[in-house]
Amino acid sequence: KARDWASYVGPSSIYYMMQFFRMQETRRKAVISFSAFFLGPFYFFYRKAWKPAFGFLAAELLLAVPTLLQLMQITGSTMAPALSDSTMVLLARICSALSFLLMVVRGMYGKWLYRKSAAEKIKRIRAEFPDAAQRKAVLAAQGGVSIAAVFGCFLLLMVVGSAATLLLGPNVDALLNLVYG
C-alpha cells in the first residue's frame, strides 16, 4: 500500500513512489540514479538497503586489491606478490575498468535494487505487524535514511585503508617520490 511505502521510504517518498510506479508500469528495472552512480555504496547505506550496500562495498574493495598490490611492490614489501610490473599494471587497468562498469550498473539499477530491498522489508513488516499504527512506526524506524550508516561505512573504509597501509614495505619514500615527483 502507498502509505506503507511512504512510511518506509521517508524523505523524498513522493519522488521514489513515482519512480517505483513508473518502473512497475513500464516493467523496466533500469532507471538512472545519479546518486547511486556517484555515491556508490554510500547511497545504499544512506537508504538502508543493506544487501546492495555491503555487496557493492565488497566489490569496490575487491577491485582495489591490484592497486594495493602495486603499492606493496613499489614500497618493497616482503609480502608483495612476485608479479611483473606489466602484469600489475594490466590487473590495475582491468580492475579500474570493472570499477567503472560497476558504477554504471549501480547508476542504472540502483533504484531497482533499493525498491527490491524496501519491498522485502515492507512485506516482512506487514506480516509481523497487522496493527496499522504499530506497523507505521516500525516502517518509519526500519526505513527512512541513515546518516549514521554512511559515517559507519566511511569509518569502516578508513579502518580497512589504515590496515592496508600496514602491508606496505619499509621504502615508503619511493611511494612519496612517485606521488610528489
HELIX and SHEET records of a PDB file:
HELIX    1   1 ALA A    2  VAL A    9  1                                   8    
HELIX    2   2 SER A   13  THR A   26  1                                  14    
HELIX    3   3 PHE A   34  LEU A   39  1                                   6    
HELIX    4   4 PRO A   41  TYR A   46  1                                   6    
HELIX    5   5 TRP A   50  LEU A   63  1                                  14    
HELIX    6   6 VAL A   65  ILE A   74  1                                  10    
HELIX    7   7 ASP A   85  GLU A  128  1                                  44    
HELIX    8   8 ALA A  132  GLN A  142  1                                  11    
HELIX    9   9 ILE A  147  THR A  165  1                                  19    
HELIX   10  10 VAL A  172  TYR A  180  1                                   9    
END                                                                             
